[in-house]
Amino acid sequence: MFQSISAKSNENLLKALDSNEDHIILEGFMERYSVNREDAEEILKETKKWLWLASENIKEKKGFRLFIDGSLLIIDEMWHNFILHTRAYQKFCNEKLNLFVHHEPTPASEKIIGFDSEEEKQKFQKHQEEKLSQQLSYIYDKLGAETVSKWYEEFPEKFSEKKIQALKR
C-alpha cells in the first residue's frame, strides 16, 4: 500500500494512524454530520494521513506548502472537528507527529477573486496548476497512488461541497 515510502516514514505513518482517542473525534463528527461510523472512521484515517503528510512537509523544509482544495473538503471538515477536541488534537500532534500542525486558511490573495485581464487570470491559473501538480507528486511519493486516487477521485465524488452541506446536522 505504501510502497513508495521509506521504512522509517512508514513506521511513523502507522504510529500516527494509531490512536486511543479516536472515539471522541468520531462521535463529535457524527454529531455534526449525518455519516455512518465506517465513513467517519475512513475520513478520520485520511485526515490523519493528511496531517502526517503536512508534518513531513514541514520537517523536510520543502519549498512549498500543502493546501486543501475542493477535492479535500471532507478532510478539512474532519480536521476542523479534530481541532475542536483541543486536548486530543494537541496530544495527537505532539505524540504522533512530534510537531503541532497549525490550520491556516488560504489567504484571500491566493484565492480566485477577480482579474483585471485575461493574462492575469491565465497567470494565476497556471500558478495554481503548478502548485497542485507539486502537491499531487508529493502525495504520490509519500503515500502512493491509492491515496491520490482516494483524495482526488473518490472523495470529491462521494463528498462534494454540495453533499457535505447536505450532511450537516
Secondary structure as UniProt FT lines:
FT   TURN            3..4
FT   HELIX           7..17
FT   HELIX           22..32
FT   HELIX           37..59
FT   TURN            60..61
FT   HELIX           70..72
FT   HELIX           73..84
FT   HELIX           86..92
FT   HELIX           93..97
FT   HELIX           108..110
FT   HELIX           118..143
FT   HELIX           145..149
FT   HELIX           150..154
FT   HELIX           155..158
FT   HELIX           161..167
//
